[in-house]
Amino acid sequence: MGMAEVNGWLLDLYEDPDRGLKLWFILEDERRVCLYQSFPVCFYAAGAAHRLRALWRWLSSLPDFPALAREERRDLFTPDPIPVLAVRVEKPSALRELFQKTEQAFPDLTYYDADVQVQLRHAARYGTFPLAFCQLTTDSSESIRQIEVLTSRWEIDPAPPPLRVMEIDLDSDPAKTAPTVMTVRFRAECRRLPILPGETTAYWVKTLLKQHDPDILVTDFGDTWLLDHLAESVHHDHEKLPLNRDAACPVTHIREKSYFSYGQIVYRGRQVHLHGRVHIDRQNAMIWSDYGLEGILETARVTALPIQTAARVSPGTGISGMQMITALQNGILIPWHKQQVEQPKTMLDLIHADFGGLVYQPTVGLHRDVAEIDFVSLYPSVMVRCNISPEKSPLSLSDPPPAQPGLIPQTLAPLLLKRVELKTRTPGFPGWDPRRKEYKARSSALKWLLVVCFGYLGYKNARFGRIESHEAVTAGGREALLRAKEAAEDLDFRVLHLFVDCLWVQKAGCIQGEDFQALIEEVNARTGLHIALDGIYRWVVFLPSRLDERVPVGNRYFGVYQDGTIKVRGLDARRRDTPPWVAQTQMALIEHLAQAPDADQLPGCLPGMLDLLRRELRRLRAGQVPLEDLLMAQRLSRSPEKYATPSPAARAALQLQAAGKGVQPGQRVRFWYVLGKQSVWAWELPNFLPPCRIDVAKYRQLLLRAAESVFQPFGISAQEMDLLMDGNTASIPLPFMEFQKPWLVPGPSVIHF
């Protein structure tokens, strides 16, 4: 039997019912090959000794009985190893059915490692992950005899594989109107193909797939319409679309579902997964707009989840996968269901246990020359530094680093270091360097994983979660922020605001980055955590509550850095339910302010801002604002018929149901505000919306409400702005009419116009 050695990048890995696993590689010579590997797997059962003996006898009586063994294994939540029955099958595809039968026959036992994805098992055993560069020893039957991973999940610049990426865009959303044209892109080639009845369009796509043989297929609405539409248009088996590179496997469809997560209903659309080739639907991918394909590939690398899965699941699933890999590598059992519950507490204990993140209410107004300093991934850093893990007693920031890190710190430490390294390197690249954009996308993907890891620690279904550990993290975060505040005050800085992991400080004469270096070093020394200067504002505005101007709001502000970059938090432009026209106009107002070289020149921007608002309102009244820019988008928290008082989104959803279109909880419903009894018009209705039906008064109200936040520092109320829009200035106080008058008093940190 001849043996051969080859090197290549792992693209896909999945179960094969006959030979264990199928692994697809992109070889160094750019060939795409499918190899096989034997991969026996186990699950474990624990319980009373007589019940384990009964299970042994029952399993031994099965026609294809598995290999059985009595072992001792470590449960994370018990001090000593526990006796378990190990049930081993030779082929991973057989484990699921066997476990289902076992659990039904013996529901009183506790099960471990029963539902771990085969990709995570393989990652724990061999160190593999998507796009890992591997050295393979194979035989003549295309079986892998030996596999050695030559790269690491934590490399900053891994050798890039020669990926072939094909994109298919549609000219419209199928939920609204049937697309008529698709645009296919492959490298420098771009083709526009009409979507015709019959098999013609599918034949063109089939030809392009065979010609280019892409590794990754990126689509618009591929999950919900495109791929099924193409497949259904082919009526003869010999003309089937080669969507799968593996012709022996059918395309996998995953149903849509709604689920409750982190206090809200989340909807996940139906999915289409391929074998031997990767399919990513941009419209169904998680946070595609934040980090794109590079971020998805980075998420797949560090979590070891398949690329198609990493693109669609939440960051919490990614963190869970990473924890499972750490557990498997350390011989820790992974419970099938979480067994730990929160210990009973009195109301007073609950109050003392979890104060949440620390928020120091800001001074409302406009401040100049303010530095924003933030901890890099504060909560994950606290979890690593203080060894916060369900099986460990948490340390404080004053304690020495842990000698034996727990499961959670072991999982997070390399992830945290990788993100810090990416963030550190990014500013060193010039703007034209493509690595700058790539590093930002990868850093953003890692940021989401790190953000979620804290919440996942307290998630009720987390395998290795524990609410007491969750509470210990917030306590460590509060301690770190208080130490940073004390350091700033000891160095004579004025602390304007604290918010969970950031502080805004100010000191006369401190206007350059080096002026804050001593503070950063002092905070690093006092906390042992990495902190960095996020930027220095020319000016920043902290806004009050809309309901009560006397009450400041911690995360509602906007400002301009010294390089002209704008930062906005808590305003309408940041909300996903704001119509694009309103969001764009609010940002245009802030951009107008950003043109002022310093805070003293801001009043001179007011006439131009008011003119901009008037122009936009004239466009609205004249029907010149595109209807798409007026669309609202709100999430349904329940089925439309279950609302006691239907929200606008629920009323729009009821319209869709009447038109025969299903709507699920967690979906975002798009609609317009219109005149008439219903007051809304669902975007996906087949009927065309006459522009004259748009509720102009409602959109005017939304725009002025958004503009009020920008004008508020200048003392212009919504009522006064309303009068200014109509040209009625008789009742407006004199200072608002004298825009060019220099009313600013030099020197104060808070500017009241």
Helices and strands as residue ranges (DSSP letters): E 4-16, E 20-27, E 32-37, E 41-46, H 49-60, E 67-73, E 82-89, H 92-105, E 110-112, H 118-126, E 133-138, E 144-149, E 165-170, E 181-186, E 189-194, H 200-212, E 216-219, I 222-226, H 227-232, G 237-239, E 252-254, E 257-261, E 264-268, E 271-273, E 278-281, H 288-303, H 307-312, H 315-329, H 347-353, E 359-360, E 365-375, H 378-385, H 407-425, G 426-428, H 434-457, H 467-490, E 494-499, E 502-506, G 513-516, H 517-527, E 531-544, E 552-561, E 566-569, G 572-574, H 580-594, G 599-605, H 606-621, G 627-630, E 632-635, G 640-642, H 648-658, E 668-673, E 680-682, G 691-693, H 696-711, G 712-714, H 718-725, H 734-737, E 750-751
